Amino acid sequence: MEGIVGILLEMTEGADLVTGDTSDSPTAHDMPTYTAVQKSAIQQFAAVADVKDSAAAKTLKAHNWNLDHALNALWMSASFRADRPGPMMLICDANCEWWMMDSYYNSNKSNKSGSNDAFTAQSLEKLFNHYRDIDKSEETNVIGVEGCMQYFADLGVDLEEPVVLVILTEFNAPTMGEVPRQGFVDYWKRLGAGDISAQKDHLPTLRTALVDRPETFKSTYKHTFKLALVPSQRSISLDTALPYWRLLLTAPSLSWNTPTTPWLDWFAEYLETRWKKGVSKDLWEQTGVFVMKSLEDEGMGWWSEDGAWPGVLDEFVGFVREKRGVAKKAEGAGGESMEL
C-alpha cells in the first residue's frame, strides 16, 4: 500500500517502532522508584494542580495512588477553592467521564484563566490516556500507531491529508505514528481545546496553514523529515520521501507547479529514473529552498552553477532544461516558449 496510510500500517507490524524506551527520559531518572502507572498519575496530578512532581507524588501516596480520590481531595481543599466560592458540580467530557468543576468558574471564565488552564489540562490528560491505551503499551507518555490512527479518525482527519503533518509538527512528534504526551497537552492547552469537539473547531485554520502561513509551511516541511526517518537511520528511502513530497507539495497544500513547469511531476520523474538513492536531511531541506525559489521565479534567474546546491539538484536543473527543450521543439517554429 502506498502513501502515508501504507507507511503507518507497516509500522503497526513492527512493535519496536512504536514502543520506545523511556530509560533515558528525565522522568525515568527523576522518579526511578515509581511504576509506570504511578509516574503517569504524578504527571497528570501535577498538571492539574500546578505543583511540582514531588508534591504530586506526596499527595497521591496519601490517597493510595488513586488519582480520582486525590483530585477530588484537591477540588475540595480550602486552598484550592479559596477563589472559587460557587458550589462544585459534575460535568461530562467528550469521553463521558465525569469531572468536577465549580459553577463560579463557569460563569466567570474571563477572570479564571488559571482555572481554565487547569481544567483543560486535566481534560487533555484523560483524552491522551484514552488513545494511549488503545495500543496496550507499557509506554505511558506516547500514543502509538493504532491510537494515533484512531485519534485522527475521531478528529475527522484523513491520514492522507497534509494537515496530519501540521498537527504532528505542532505536537513535536518524534516519528510518524507517535504522539508525545507533553506536545499533545501543551499544544491543545495553548489553544484552549480540551476535547475532540473543540479541537475540530481549529481544523479549518490548520488545513489552510501550509498555504496561508509561510512559517508554518517551513516548520512543517522541515519536521516532516524527522517524522519519516526510521530510528537509527540518517536518510529516508526514495519510496518513503516521494509520498511525503507529494503530500506537502500538492494542493490543498502548497502546489509546486507554475504556468509552464510541472515541477513536482518532473522532480519525481527525475528521481525515479536517474537518482534512485536515499534522501538525506540536507537534500530534503535544500529541496524545500529550491521549491520556494522556483515558485517565485520559474525562469530560474536565481540559479547559479557555482551555488552550494546538492549535486542532485544541479542535475535536476539540467533535466528541467532538457524537458523544456523538448517542449519548445514540440511547439514548432511559430510557437512560444519560456526562455531560460
N, C-alpha and C positions, 0 to 999 in steps of 0.2 A: 504494500500500500504506500502511495506517495504522499508527500505533504506533511504538515505538522501533526495531523492525526496519526499518520503512519509512524512517525518518529516517537510519539507518546506511547502508542501501542507496543512498539518494540521495547520501550523502556520497562513496561509492565512485566516483560518476560525475564528481566534481569534484576533480581532483588538488590544486588549490590549497588545499583544506580539510584535506588530510592530509599534505602535505609539509613545510610550515613553513620559516621562515628562521631559522637559528641565528646570524646575524651579530651580533645584539645580546646573545647569551648570554655569561656570564662565561667559558665555555670557549673561545669563539671569540676573545675578547680576550686571554685568558691564554696561549693556545698558537697564535698566528697562523701559525707556520711548519709545523705538523703537518697531515698529511692527516686526513680523516675517520676512516679505519681506525686510524691511529696514535692519535688522540685517544681513540677507544673503547678501545684496548689500554691506554693510560695510565690511564684511569678504572677499568678492571677490575683491573689490577695494583695500583693504589693502594688499592682497596677490600679486596683480599685481604691484601696485605702491611701495611696500615695505615700507609702512608707518604705523604708529600706527592707531588703530581703531578710535581714536578721530579725527585725521587728515582726515581719510577717510570719517567720518561722516560729517565733516565740508564741504568737497568738494561736497559730494552728496547733502547736503542741498542746496548748491549754485546752483545745477542743478536740483532742484525739485525732488530729489531722482530717477532721470533717470540714471541708471547705464551706458547705452550706451553713453549718452551725456557726462557724467563725464569722461569716459575712452577716448572718442575722444578728450576732452579737455586736458587730461593727455598726450596723444600722441603728441599733437601739442604744448605743453608748451615748452618754451625755456630751462628751467632747465632739463626737461626730455630728450630733444633732443640734449643736449649740446655735447654728444659724438656720435651723430647719424646724420652725415652730409648728408646722402643719402635721396632721396625723399621717402615719405610714399607711401605704396601701400596696396591694399586689397587682402587678400587671403582667401580661403575657407577651413574650417576644416572638420573633418570626418562627422560632422552632418550638413554640408552645411550651416553653419552660418558664416557670413562674419566678418573677423578680420582685424585690421590694423597692419601693420608691416613695418619696414623700410628695404629698399634694401641694405643699408650699412651693417646692421646686417647679412643679408642673405649671403653676400659674405665674411664676416669676422667672422664666427662663433667661430673660435678658440680664438679670442680676445674679445668675447662678452658673456662670460658665465653668467654675471648678466642679460643681456637682454634675453638670452635663458631661464634662470630660470623664469623670469617674464612672458614670453610668454607661457612657458609650464604650469605654474601655472594658467594662465588665461584659457588656453585650458582645463585643468583638472577641473577647477571650472564649466565651462559650461557643460562639459561631465558629471560631477557628478549631476548637476541640471537636466540634461535630464533624467537620470534614477531615480532620487529622485521624479520627477514629475509624474512618472508612477503610484505611489501609491496614489497620490492625498491626501497626508497627510499634516497636518499643520506643522509637524516637518521639519525644514529647513536643518538640518545638518545630516540627516540619510537617506540612501536609504533603503526602506523597502523590504519585502519579494518578491513582484512581480517585483519591479525594480531590485532587486538582481538577480532573476532568468533570467530576460531579459538581464542583463549585461553579465552574464556568457554565455548565448546563443549567444550573439553578439561576445563575445570573442572566441567562438568556443570551449568552455569547457563544457563537460557533467557534470551534478551535481553529478554523481556517481564516478567521478574521484578524486583521493586523492589530486590533485593539487588545488582543491577548498579549502581544509583546509589550504594548504600552503599560498595561496593568502589571505584568511581571517585572518590568523595569522599575515601576514605582515601588513594588514590593522588595526590590533589590534581590530578586530570586537568584540563587546560586547556579541553577541549571534549569532546563526545561522540565516541567513536571514536578517541581518542588517549590513550595511556598513557605518562607520562614515566618515564625510567629511574630517576631518584632516588626518586620517590614509590613506584614498584613495589618497588625493592630495600629501601628504608628500612622500608616497612610490613611486608612479609613477614619481613624480618630481625628486626624487633622481636618478631614472633610466633614466630620460630624455624622458619618454614615455608619450607624451601629448595627444595621441589619440588611438583609438582601434587598428589601424594597427600597431603602434609602440609597443603597449602592447603585441600583438600577437607574435612579434619577440622574446619576453622573455620567451614564454611558453615552448620551448624545455628544457631550463635550469631549469625552475621551475618544470617541470614534472619529472625530474630526481633528484631533490634536496633531496628528502627524502632518497634516496639510496646513493647519492654521497656526501652529506654533513651531517655528524652526528649531528652537532649543529642545522641544520635546522630540522632534524627529532625530536630531543629532544624538541625544542621550539614549533614545530607544535603539537607534541603529547601532551605536557603539556597544550597548549592553547585550544586544542580540547575539553577538559573537560568543559572549560568555554563556548565554543560555544554550547555544548549540554545541558548545565544546564538551567533549567527553572527558570526565575526570582523568587526570594524569596525561592527557594529550595536549600538544601545543598548537595543533591545527585541526581544522574540520575538513571532512571529505567534501569533494565537489558535489556528490549526491545529497549531502546534507545542506551545503551552503545555498544551492540553487533554489530550493523551496523557500528558504528564508528571504533571499533576494527578491523572489517573485512576490512574496507577501508584503515586503516593505516598499517595493518599487512599482506597484501596480495599484491603480485606483480600486477602492476608495482611499488608499494611502497615497503617498507621493508617486505620481506617474512618471517613469523615466522614459518619456517619449517627447520628441519635438517634431515640428511640422514636416521635416524632411528625413528624420532619422529615428527608426525604432530601436533606440539604444539598448533596452533590456533584451529584446529578442536577439539582436546581433551579438550582444555580450554573452548570452547563454550559448548561442551557436558557436562562437569563437572558443569558449572554454571547453565545450563538449567535443569539438573536432580537433582543436590544436593544443589544448592545455592539458586537461585530464589529470591534474595534480591536486594536492590538498590546498586549502586556503589558510594562510597564516593570518595572525592578528593584524600585521602591518598591511597585507594585501586587502583584507576586509576594510580596514579604516581608510586606506588611501582610495579604495574604490568609492567609498562614501564621499570623499572630497571630489573625486572625478565626476561623480553623478551631479553634484551641485553646480560645478563649473560648467558642465556640458548643458545643463538646463538654462544657465544664464547666457551662454554663448555657444550655440551648436556648431558655429563655424570654427571653433577651437582656436580662436585668436590668442588664447591664454596658454596654448600648448608650446612647449619647447623641448627639443630632443636632449637638451642639456639639463633638464629638470631632474629632480631626485625621485622620480616615479618608479615603482616596481617594474621590472622588466616585462611582466605580463601585460601591464597597461600600455607600455611603449609599443608592444606588438599588437595590442588591440587597436591602437590608433591606426597602424598600418592596415589592419583588417578592415576598419571603417572606411579608409581611403579606397581600398580595393572595392568594397561594396558600392561606394558612391561612384566610382569609375564605371562599374558595370551598369549602374542605374543611368548614368549620363549617356553611355553609348546606346542604351535601350530607348532613350527619348528621341534619338535621331538628331540630325544636323540642325533642325529648326526648333528643337525643344529647349527648355530652360532647366538649369540645374544649379544647385548651390556650389559655388566655388570655395575651395579650401583657402 
